[in-house]
Amino acid sequence: MADYGLREPSLPLGEALARLPLEVPAHSAWPALARRLEPDRHRLRWPLALAASLLALMLLPRGLPTSTTDSNTTAAAAAAAQRVELAGMMSESSRLERLIDLASDDGASSATAAAFSLELGDRLHALDTEIEANRDPDRQLELWQQRLQLLRSVAALETSRHYLAAEGRNFDVALVSTY
């Protein structure tokens, strides 16, 4: 449909295309912009050197090392570090469980995906039972590491299922090729 409100005579196609702006500018503006954004290296050296020397000073031991190490202090420090690591694992486990709850779909799914999810759920339940029964701190850390790895697998399964469904692809084919 012609635009009758346009008063300018129509141009031939070749001339109209020649008047279009270039896709790429004649020269790049990046070199000039990079020079303006480049920091002054001499101005930044002494604050960094001062910060590094203060950090090194803080890390130096305060006194002379003693030849007798208190084994109780070392054991207490190791136990505290173990508790901190265990607390971090529990926190990550909680975050992964929330992600899995959000990503899991109670709707219809294929038998293969449902069976695989149930198998992972059974493994998780068995690990939780073993964690409750075992009170050895070293074994607890090992079991929690296994639990985190299993939860990561479940989260990967659920998020992959949603991703593939969003792309309109079949989950069973991806499941067989991945696992």
Residue pairs with C-beta under 8 A, 6 or more apart in sequence:
11 19
79 137
82 137
82 138
82 141
85 141
86 137
86 140
86 141
86 144
89 141
89 144
89 145
89 147
89 148
90 144
92 148
93 144
93 147
93 148
93 151
96 148
96 151
96 152
96 154
96 155
97 151
99 155
99 158
99 159
100 151
100 154
100 155
100 158
103 155
103 158
103 159
103 161
103 162
104 117
104 158
105 158
105 161
105 162
109 117
109 161
109 171
110 171
110 172
112 172
112 175
112 176
113 157
113 161
113 171
113 172
113 175
116 157
116 175
116 179
117 154
117 157
117 158
120 150
120 153
120 154
120 157
121 154
123 150
124 147
124 150
124 151
124 154
127 143
127 146
127 147
127 150
128 147
130 143
131 140
131 143
131 144
131 147
134 140
134 143
157 175
160 171
160 174
160 178
161 171
164 170
164 171
164 174
165 171
